[in-house]
């Protein structure tokens, strides 16, 4: 019972992550849709969601923090002239 519940949760997460990845994949105009490597990344990331999701969150947070620091530096020019 316990193992089947864990497998059900895992595969439900695979479906959720795969649908999000496919939506992002088709929304991205710069990604070629006919390259096998592009599709392989979507499939691998869907199956390995427990690795891909935390890495994606880290990347998004890194970009957000960088963007905030750039905006803060632009709004506070006195720091730039030191």
N, C-alpha and C positions, 0 to 999 in steps of 0.2 A: 504494500500500500504506500509506504513512504517513498520508495524509489519511483513508483509510477506517478506520484504527485510531483516529485522533483522533475521528472522528465516532462510532464505536462507543463509545468512552469517554465522550464527551459525552452520548449518548443513554442510556447505562446510568446515568450520574449523574442525568439527568432523571428516569428511572424511580424511582431511590432517593429523590431529593428529593421527587418527587410523592407517593410512598407515605407518606413521613413527614409531609408537609404535609396530606395527606388524613386521616391518622390524627389529627393534631392538630386539624384542622378539625372533624371529627366528635366528638372528645372535648370540644371547647370548647362548653359549654352556652350561652354568651352570644352566640355568633355565629349570626345567622339563616341557615338553610340555603337559604332561598328567594330571597335577594337575589342579583341577577346580579353585583353588585360584589364580593361575597364570593368567588364562584366565579372571577371574573376575577383576583383577587389570587392565588388558588391556582395558576391556569394561568400567569400571568406570572412568579410566583416560581419555578415549576417550570422554565420555559423559560430564565429568567435566573438559574439556580442559582448561577452563578459570581459573581454580585453579591449575591444574596439570602443565601447561606450565610455569607459573611464578615460581612455586616451583622447577621445573626441572632446570630452568635457574639459580636460586639462588644456587642450589646444585652444578651445573657445575662451577659457578663462585667461590664458596667456595673451591672446589677442585683445581681449577686453581691457586687461590691465595695461598693456602697451598703449592702447588707444587713449585710455584715461590719462596716462602719464604725459602723452603728447599734448593732449588738450590742456592739462594743467600747466605744462611748460609754455604753451602759447598764451594762456591767460595770465601768466605771471612772468612778464619779460624781465623783471629785475633779477631773477635767478640766472638768466642767460648772460648777463653782463658782469656777474660776479664781482 
